[in-house]
Amino acid sequence: MNQPPPKEMIEILSVDLLERNRPQVNALKRLARSLSLEFGWHYLLDLTWILQHLGQVKGKRILDAGAGTGVLQWYLADQGAEVLSVDRLSRASLPVRFRFRFNVKGLRKQDLIPSARVFQNNLVGNSKLQVKVTNEARDLISLAEPRRARGRVVIYNQDLKDLGDIATASIDAVVAVSALEHNPPEDIPAVVAELMRTLKPDGRLLATLGAARDEDWFHEPSQGWCYTDHSLRRLFALSEETPSNYSAYDEFMSFLRDSAELRKQLAAFYFRSGANGMPWGVWDPKYQTVGVCKIKSSR
């Protein structure tokens, strides 16, 4: 089945994405559970939208911008992609459970220290030695599992404004899951330009961010910006002709607030703190999520 050509767009994400893509949603949930990962409250929407517009990934080189240890990079590698996992925060001490279930390497020597050193560092001089030994032993159980040989994840600890170790026009697609809004607004055009530089002609940037109805605003608990349709066009250098569904902002927000599925599956970490997207686990969405697709011109 031929996939339709990609189109630039700005799209507030509707909760019916979950039902329309149920097999994929379930696969993401299974993978996250197996890796002891939890989802941000709207991340299943973000991930489903990105994967829907990403298409076939086997054999592709995909840059995951602001990846952290999030599930998308592991899902894409499992589907046969080479994922360049970029984050300003270091993952040099990436837990053992990721290393032995997936093919993982560092782009540079400093990007990923050897597994044996991670294990040793976690034990030496730690007052909670017994807990650490138990956790590391659990991770090392994965040594008995066959290493998956489909794709791989390449760790690159670097600010998104300066990706000098990545060649121009060497990436098939860029994805960013609720990451770019944590940059200062004045930095986003430079980040977008650098991400677009790495893309091959006709490659696409698929990013999700917080959406704002009337004016940009900063969500203090999650330390993230929410943007209007007008601001997204400016920040991503999209034309006024780029399709958008912001006219239905209120309708989508109503559906989101009524979503029993998202409310019931709030991750445990939300209930432990007020410094997150859903403070203290109280279901009260203050913003919704929007997807932006930008295509690199082949001209």
C-alpha positions as MATLAB code, in Angstrom:
seq = 'MNQPPPKEMIEILSVDLLERNRPQVNALKRLARSLSLEFGWHYLLDLTWILQHLGQVKGKRILDAGAGTGVLQWYLADQGAEVLSVDRLSRASLPVRFRFRFNVKGLRKQDLIPSARVFQNNLVGNSKLQVKVTNEARDLISLAEPRRARGRVVIYNQDLKDLGDIATASIDAVVAVSALEHNPPEDIPAVVAELMRTLKPDGRLLATLGAARDEDWFHEPSQGWCYTDHSLRRLFALSEETPSNYSAYDEFMSFLRDSAELRKQLAAFYFRSGANGMPWGVWDPKYQTVGVCKIKSSR';
ca = [
       0.000    0.000    0.000;
       1.524    3.322   -1.069;
       1.738    5.975    1.597;
       0.427    9.432    0.614;
       3.122   12.090    0.242;
       3.834   14.021    3.456;
       2.260   17.419    3.948;
       3.236   20.287    6.186;
       0.641   20.856    8.881;
      -0.198   22.135   12.340;
      -2.582   19.747   14.064;
      -4.001   19.755   17.583;
      -4.098   16.102   18.600;
      -7.516   14.586   19.140;
      -8.043   11.853   21.742;
      -9.682    9.665   19.087;
      -6.149    9.030   17.783;
      -5.895    6.379   20.502;
      -8.920    4.377   19.359;
      -8.066    4.712   15.679;
      -4.571    3.346   16.314;
      -5.318    0.857   19.108;
      -2.862   -1.913   18.061;
       0.007    0.582   17.987;
      -1.049    2.156   21.297;
      -1.083   -1.286   22.903;
       2.353   -2.085   21.463;
       3.759    1.145   22.918;
       2.268    0.328   26.322;
       3.759   -3.182   26.294;
       7.201   -1.897   25.376;
       7.115    0.811   28.044;
       6.113   -1.708   30.719;
       8.904   -4.075   29.714;
      11.452   -1.233   30.036;
      10.016    0.131   33.326;
       9.159    3.425   31.608;
       6.147    5.639   32.325;
       4.330    7.903   29.878;
       3.793   11.614   30.221;
       0.058   12.269   30.489;
      -0.395   13.110   26.794;
       2.557   11.148   25.369;
       0.466    8.340   23.872;
      -1.237   10.978   21.723;
       2.121   12.480   20.748;
       3.710    9.136   19.924;
       0.714    7.887   17.951;
       0.559   11.061   15.865;
       4.289   11.005   15.129;
       4.303    7.331   14.152;
       1.209    7.834   11.981;
       3.029   10.467    9.920;
       6.468    8.853   10.024;
       5.583    5.884    7.860;
       7.933    2.960    7.235;
      11.095    3.281    9.380;
      13.026    0.081    8.643;
      16.480    0.975    7.354;
      15.925    4.696    7.975;
      18.169    6.999   10.024;
      15.986    8.972   12.428;
      17.005   11.715   14.848;
      15.081   11.746   18.147;
      15.485   15.318   19.450;
      15.277   15.635   23.233;
      15.024   11.849   23.512;
      16.121   11.298   27.117;
      15.447    7.602   27.743;
      11.939    7.870   26.267;
      10.170    4.959   24.633;
      10.081    6.279   21.049;
      13.763    5.640   20.301;
      13.474    2.024   21.510;
      10.269    1.470   19.564;
      11.844    2.783   16.354;
      14.974    0.680   16.855;
      12.767   -2.354   17.376;
      11.179   -1.590   13.991;
      14.575   -1.591   12.280;
      15.599    2.083   12.338;
      18.938    3.554   13.326;
      18.013    6.201   15.899;
      20.328    9.088   16.706;
      19.221    9.842   20.273;
      20.028   13.482   21.125;
      19.558   15.205   24.476;
      21.378   18.000   26.278;
      21.341   15.892   29.459;
      23.928   13.120   29.522;
      22.892    9.485   29.158;
      26.516    8.293   29.373;
      25.532    6.047   32.296;
      22.561    4.564   30.440;
      21.095    1.703   32.536;
      22.168   -1.786   31.619;
      18.648   -2.965   30.778;
      18.584   -0.741   27.664;
      22.070   -1.710   26.510;
      21.493   -5.454   26.426;
      18.018   -5.456   24.994;
      18.940   -3.074   22.172;
      21.996   -2.359   20.099;
      23.284    0.824   21.743;
      26.472    2.798   21.121;
      27.780    6.312   21.682;
      28.339    8.681   18.789;
      31.521    9.810   20.563;
      33.528    8.036   23.251;
      32.173   10.346   25.976;
      28.549    9.769   24.997;
      28.322    6.266   26.485;
      30.646    4.806   29.115;
      31.189    1.017   29.213;
      28.530   -1.115   30.909;
      31.006   -2.568   33.396;
      31.886    0.922   34.606;
      28.206    1.817   35.046;
      27.727   -1.256   37.212;
      30.838   -0.482   39.244;
      30.022    3.206   39.709;
      26.568    2.348   41.017;
      28.022    0.103   43.694;
      31.174    1.805   44.938;
      30.668    4.347   47.703;
      26.883    4.030   47.733;
      25.154    3.978   51.103;
      22.203    2.089   49.610;
      24.404   -0.682   48.296;
      21.900   -3.508   48.731;
      19.211   -1.676   46.764;
      21.658   -0.855   44.001;
      22.870   -4.442   43.782;
      19.276   -5.656   43.496;
      18.438   -3.129   40.772;
      21.564   -3.872   38.769;
      21.033   -7.617   39.116;
      17.522   -7.155   37.727;
      18.929   -5.227   34.795;
      21.563   -7.859   34.139;
      18.879  -10.539   33.744;
      18.503   -9.088   30.266;
      21.944  -10.522   29.479;
      20.215  -13.878   29.081;
      17.902  -12.427   26.421;
      19.062  -12.359   22.801;
      20.243   -8.953   21.647;
      17.779   -7.542   19.152;
      19.445   -7.107   15.792;
      16.860   -5.047   13.910;
      17.994   -1.470   14.446;
      20.140    0.454   16.898;
      20.264    3.548   19.080;
      23.209    5.945   18.930;
      23.538    8.169   22.009;
      24.611   11.783   21.413;
      24.679   14.107   24.440;
      24.476   17.537   22.864;
      22.464   20.767   22.765;
      20.030   20.815   19.843;
      21.309   24.193   18.643;
      24.718   22.715   17.795;
      24.680   19.292   16.152;
      28.092   19.667   14.558;
      28.852   15.946   14.675;
      25.894   15.192   12.389;
      26.501   15.722    8.684;
      24.212   17.937    6.634;
      21.439   16.046    4.781;
      22.241   12.736    6.497;
      18.978   12.097    8.403;
      15.759   10.657    6.927;
      13.415   12.086    9.589;
      13.509   14.057   12.838;
      11.088   13.441   15.707;
      10.669   15.472   18.895;
       8.205   14.356   21.580;
       7.161   17.243   23.822;
      10.768   18.466   23.944;
      11.130   21.704   21.992;
       8.777   23.653   24.290;
      11.354   23.341   27.076;
      13.710   25.596   25.116;
      13.426   29.387   25.439;
      11.130   30.662   22.653;
      13.924   32.776   21.202;
      16.038   29.622   20.717;
      13.474   27.554   18.826;
      14.100   29.023   15.333;
      17.809   28.164   15.682;
      16.959   24.661   16.927;
      14.535   24.104   14.046;
      17.101   25.388   11.520;
      19.754   23.021   12.867;
      17.392   20.052   12.820;
      16.336   20.890    9.261;
      20.015   21.126    8.243;
      20.529   17.484    9.177;
      17.547   16.318    7.111;
      17.798   14.898    3.628;
      15.701   16.637    0.935;
      12.013   15.741    1.390;
      12.757   14.596    4.942;
      10.267   15.600    7.611;
      10.462   17.098   11.073;
       7.633   15.841   13.308;
       7.414   17.665   16.635;
       4.788   17.866   19.368;
       4.472   20.857   21.680;
       1.964   22.512   23.989;
      -0.860   24.419   22.279;
      -2.166   27.833   23.389;
      -5.508   29.255   22.300;
      -5.056   33.055   22.256;
      -1.524   33.896   23.368;
       1.712   32.102   24.185;
       2.133   31.221   27.844;
       4.521   29.340   30.116;
       3.244   26.353   32.115;
       5.280   26.736   35.289;
       4.817   23.222   36.776;
       6.145   21.470   33.659;
       8.547   24.270   32.648;
       7.173   24.273   29.119;
       5.823   26.860   26.686;
       2.439   26.622   24.974;
       2.135   28.258   21.549;
      -0.577   29.734   19.366;
      -1.048   28.817   15.731;
       0.535   32.130   14.707;
       3.625   31.554   16.855;
       4.150   28.027   15.561;
       4.106   29.298   11.978;
       6.752   31.867   12.888;
       8.951   29.555   14.971;
       8.918   26.760   12.373;
       8.993   29.108    9.349;
       5.701   27.747    7.991;
       3.593   29.681    5.514;
       0.122   31.058    6.209;
      -1.213   28.417    3.786;
      -0.074   25.559    6.029;
      -3.224   23.657    7.130;
      -4.195   23.969   10.786;
      -7.131   22.854   12.932;
      -6.719   25.504   15.652;
     -10.202   26.773   14.802;
     -11.527   23.743   16.726;
      -9.290   24.390   19.760;
     -12.152   24.503   22.292;
     -13.766   21.326   20.947;
     -10.519   19.360   21.162;
      -9.886   20.690   24.665;
     -13.322   19.505   25.784;
     -12.680   16.001   24.409;
      -9.313   15.937   26.171;
     -10.749   16.882   29.560;
     -13.379   14.133   29.183;
     -10.849   11.427   28.268;
     -11.284    8.614   30.796;
      -8.422    6.621   29.244;
      -5.800    9.335   29.717;
      -7.107   10.192   33.175;
      -7.027    6.599   34.421;
      -3.514    5.867   33.188;
      -1.720    8.811   34.824;
       1.811    7.709   35.693;
       2.765    7.257   39.338;
       5.314   10.077   39.245;
       2.551   12.677   38.810;
       1.171   11.860   42.251;
       4.519   12.480   43.959;
       5.095   16.084   42.921;
       3.552   19.339   41.796;
       6.434   20.076   39.411;
       5.050   18.337   36.336;
       2.376   18.525   33.653;
      -0.380   17.217   35.926;
       0.514   18.485   39.437;
      -0.100   15.983   42.256;
      -1.955   13.640   39.893;
      -5.111   15.754   39.739;
      -6.660   15.357   36.278;
      -7.053   18.954   35.158;
      -5.432   19.563   31.741;
      -4.316   23.185   31.432;
      -3.086   22.765   27.869;
      -3.329   20.309   25.004;
      -0.756   19.015   22.601;
      -0.170   20.006   18.979;
       1.785   18.305   16.230;
       3.887   20.217   13.699;
       5.110   18.662   10.459;
       7.738   20.554    8.456;
       9.215   19.195    5.210;
      12.699   19.970    3.881;
      12.450   21.254    0.344;
      14.143   19.212   -2.365;
      14.787   22.356   -4.403;
];
